[in-house]
Amino acid sequence: MKALFSLLCAMAIAQPAAAAPPRPKLIVAVSVDQFSADLFNEYRTQFSGGLKRLQEGVIFPAGYHAHAATETCPGHATLLTGDYPARTGIIANNWMDMRAARADKRIYCAEDETAPGSTSKTYLVSPVHLRVPTLGDRMKAANPQARIWSVSGKDRAAIMMGGHSADGIWWWNGKTFTSFAGRETPEIVSTVNARTSALISTGLPSPFLPPLCKGRVQPIAITAERTVGITPPPLAAGDADHFNIRAELDQATLDIAAGIVDSQKLGRGPATDLIAVGLSVTDYVGHSFGTEGPEMCNQLLALDQALGRFLDRLDRSGVAYAVMLSADHGGHDIPERNRSRAITDDQRIDAGLSISALNAALGHADKPALTGDISGDLYLTEAVAASDRDKLLSEAKTWLQARPQVAAVFSDDELQGAARPTSPPELWTLRERAAASFAKGRSGDLVVLLKPRVIPIGDVSKGYITTHGSAWDYDRRVPILFWWHGVQGFEQPNSVRTVDIMPTLAALIGLPLRPSEIDGQCLDLDPSGASTCPAY
């Protein structure tokens, strides 16, 4: 027995070290907007297309946007920079700048407000507010022959993943896929635009509900005129405004991405290339119908099949590619459905918790002292004298902390310069989560965090009926998947952070980084325990 044990030990020692993953010629970075870890875990056994294939790779089911600002722009900026919003400068979809020339002082994350004629509604799309390089920017800096492309159903997703030096960035503007002025339109974009225009012009029938989704039909009355939880509605002829809740928009985005890979010969040049793909329909469906009805079920199954077709096209290209799929944030279902299922603490924001009520309480009903988002960043206005600043902020904080739906209120002094915790992201305090989203000069004078399951949408008569953006785990937690041909798949159940994605991809393609430059760290993608990360 002793001899046998010695022989087995010798054999183990003689085993060759695990081979490093093959260095891909193309990185495909996919973000599924509002694809929470909860949705991934709920549907993962039902997928039969692209999402099933990606589960054969390396799975991190508990990826965390560790920061509190769980909105689309901050999340997408984090995915391919390796940095929290405090460093990227993208602290929200919108913020206020009291120095801005425009009257409403509202700044969109993916605009250049200094452009002549720019307003908060008709803005010039730009990456100017992103303070750090993306993975694509770093690839270009290391080798100018690298090609970087980005396409998405939202401009802010395309911009924040594409970065400052992309060769091409295309986004859906509500009617067509477009880009910066003066850019030549690839043939595939023209083809897809013509096809989507035809679909919108003629309209689309209600989607066919698979049996799994039919079983989720449960009519929920939001108002007397509005019911969700039923078969998704048809698209009326000419209704471009609601094309964003149709799976056809994700398919169009993927068709453009695949066409760009082919026409630009990505992955077939002297350098490693990257294409970022932002799939936006899941987010629009979540906002419009909630996350737990047949509408979301139908969307996720359609997305799975569309991703499968996309990966099949990449296979046919013969390119050595690697895929990363994650999400910009999670999401939460509608209170009305949750309460019907005995989840009694779900609620909508109280009408008395509003900017106008706060200003009235401060004696500033006519000339508001504070503006911004009552469930996020609040800013002192120009109506407040410098000598009154501290007093007003103290009074506002006291009033907010007394509201039963408010979990925490932080001043800029409490958040600025706070050290990043080293504990797992699910253990971060609310202050630590808020500090990771705080950037001086853009974040508010006060930051307000609502209690769990409080949806900051009170009026549901039209528009969205639920949202995300909170500091709670249902909005912070997303899946992170890596896949390439020949991958030895495994699942790592412990929490990781979305800032870890960029350095992991950098290691996969041999792009050197200085760890002090970024907030994230490389994740090992080898199940044997042999590190796939560089030794810094």
Secondary structure by P-SEA (a helix, b strand, c coil): caaaaaaaaaaaaacccccccccccbbbbbbcccccaaaaaacccccccaaaaaaacccccccccccccccaaaaaaaaccccccccccccccbbbbcccccccccccccccccccccccccccccccccccccaaaaaaaacccbbbbbbcccaaaaaaaacccccbbbbbccccccccccccccaaaaaaaaaaaaaaaaccccccccaaaaaabbbbbcccccccccccccccccccccccccaaaaaaaaaaaaaaaaaaccccccbbbbbbbbbcaaaaaaaccccccaaaaaaaaaaaaaaaaaaaaaaaacccbbbbbbccccccccaaaaaaacccccccccccccaaaaaaaaccccccccccccccbbbbcccccccaaaaaaaaaaaaaaaccccccccccccccbbbbbccccccccaaaaaaaaccccccccbbbbbccccccccccccccccccccccccccbbbbbbbccccbbbbbcccccccaaaaaaaaaaccccccccccbbbbbcccccccccccc
